[in-house]
């Protein structure tokens, strides 16, 4: 568990468009049981934008999300391997998600 976490969010919405900007900071975190190895602190920015379309009983939301980080983050903590001192796997600094969400009420 990191010692410090800071989160902030800005949202904008004017029908049918919306946008959201998030910022997340996490301080360094121990990656093994004796707390002798640490992963670096990192900051992540997330930008999401989309369009909401709705009618009688239905709603469709299209969105795009983009993540930008100042350094690789922890992708997964695992058991230490016997052959090497590798406690975690870094994730990519950037990624993008595009999606559609649909709902129907009846």
C-alpha positions in Angstrom: 0.0 0.0 0.0 1.5 3.4 -0.9 2.1 5.9 1.9 0.5 8.7 -0.2 -2.2 8.8 -2.8 -3.6 12.0 -4.4 -6.6 12.0 -6.8 -8.3 14.8 -8.7 -11.0 14.9 -11.3 -12.6 17.4 -13.6 -15.9 16.7 -15.5 -17.7 18.6 -18.3 -21.1 17.7 -19.7 -23.3 19.3 -22.3 -25.8 17.0 -23.9 -25.0 14.8 -25.7 -21.2 15.2 -25.1 -19.1 14.6 -22.0 -15.5 14.7 -21.0 -13.6 13.8 -17.9 -9.9 14.4 -16.8 -8.5 12.4 -13.9 -5.1 12.7 -12.2 -3.7 10.1 -9.8 -0.4 10.2 -7.9 0.8 7.2 -5.8 4.0 7.3 -3.8 6.5 4.4 -3.9 5.2 1.0 -2.7 6.9 -2.0 -1.2 6.9 -5.0 -3.5 8.1 -7.8 -1.2 7.2 -9.0 2.3 10.2 -7.6 4.2 9.7 -4.2 2.5 13.2 -4.1 1.3 12.4 -3.4 -2.4 10.2 -0.6 -3.7 8.5 0.3 -7.0 8.9 4.0 -7.9 6.2 6.6 -7.3 4.1 7.6 -10.4 1.5 9.9 -11.8 -1.2 9.0 -14.2 -3.5 11.2 -16.3 -6.7 9.8 -17.8 -8.8 11.5 -20.4 -12.2 10.2 -21.3 -14.7 11.7 -23.8 -17.8 10.4 -25.3 -21.3 10.9 -26.7 -24.6 9.8 -25.1 -27.6 9.0 -27.4 -30.9 8.0 -25.8 -34.5 7.6 -26.7 -37.6 5.9 -25.2 -36.2 2.9 -23.3 -32.8 2.8 -24.9 -29.4 4.5 -24.4 -26.1 4.1 -26.3 -22.9 5.6 -25.1 -19.7 5.7 -27.2 -16.5 6.6 -25.5 -12.7 6.8 -25.8 -10.4 6.7 -22.9 -6.6 7.5 -22.9 -4.1 6.9 -20.2 -0.7 8.7 -20.0 1.8 8.0 -17.2 5.1 9.6 -16.4 6.7 6.1 -15.9 5.6 2.4 -16.0 3.3 1.4 -13.2 2.8 -1.9 -11.4 0.9 -4.3 -13.5 1.0 -7.1 -11.0 2.7 -8.1 -7.8 3.8 -11.7 -7.5 6.0 -14.1 -5.6 9.7 -13.5 -6.0 11.2 -15.9 -8.5 14.1 -17.9 -7.2 16.5 -17.1 -10.1 16.1 -13.3 -10.1 15.0 -10.5 -7.8 11.9 -9.5 -9.9 8.9 -8.7 -7.8 6.6 -7.0 -10.3 5.9 -6.4 -13.9 5.6 -2.8 -15.2 2.6 -1.9 -17.4 2.8 0.3 -20.5 3.0 4.1 -20.1 0.2 4.7 -22.5 -3.0 2.9 -23.5 -6.2 3.6 -25.2 -9.7 2.1 -24.9 -12.6 2.6 -27.3 -16.0 1.3 -26.4 -19.7 1.3 -26.8 -22.2 0.6 -24.0 -25.9 0.0 -24.8 -28.9 -0.5 -22.5 -32.6 -1.2 -23.2 -35.3 -0.9 -20.6 -38.6 -2.8 -21.1 
